[in-house]
Amino acid sequence: MDALEQKYQRLQDILTQFDSVAVAFSGGVDSTLAVMVSAMAVKKMGLPSTNVIACTLPCFGTSSRTKSNAIVVAEQIGAEVRVIDIGKSVYQHFDDIGHAHDDYSIAFENAQARERTQVLMDIANKVNGLDVGTEDLSEFVDGWCTYNGDHTSMYDVNLGLTKTQVRANVSYIAGKAEDKVLKAALYDV
């Protein structure tokens, strides 16, 4: 997996300027790869695994399965886990802009993505960290991303990979994992 090695080598080079990385970790395949690449980079640098701050930011559409997988993976790799429910702040934003809470238009979805990005960037700034993004090439090409939301980060480890390649890398990492709990969670992603 030369591409995977290149990804965490590049992140390792960038990380020399920062103390930690912050990743929005939904438990989906894209954020799983971003967290695993981040963990590999800090490990290669001889830094503690807690320098990876895995933030699960649940809101209206977060499933218990993906949230659970995110927490299990993050705990098994020794990352710092932060669970920050953003629902209250998104509802406040809706109130501020006069958007009905039951209006499920594009503003409904995009407000969640943008709130996640704001929270993650603020956490990264607070800890002299790097916001590691999760968007993949397939999402970018298809336009399946939110401007100033999930398409915005300080460094995006998945951007050069298609969704198929992201899945293949997560599967590869799962196959090599010695920790059975981690392996099961990675395969479930």
Secondary structure, DSSP 4 states (H G I P E B T S, - for coil): -HHHHHHHHHHHHHHTT-SEEEEE--SSHHHHHHHHHHHHHHHHTT--GGGEEEEE---TT--HHHHHHHHHHHHHTT-EEEE---HHHHHHHHHHHT--TT--SHHHHHHHHHHHHHHHHHHHHHTTEEEEE---HHHHHHT-S-TTTTT--SEETTTTS-HHHHHHHHHHHHHH---HHHHHHHHH-
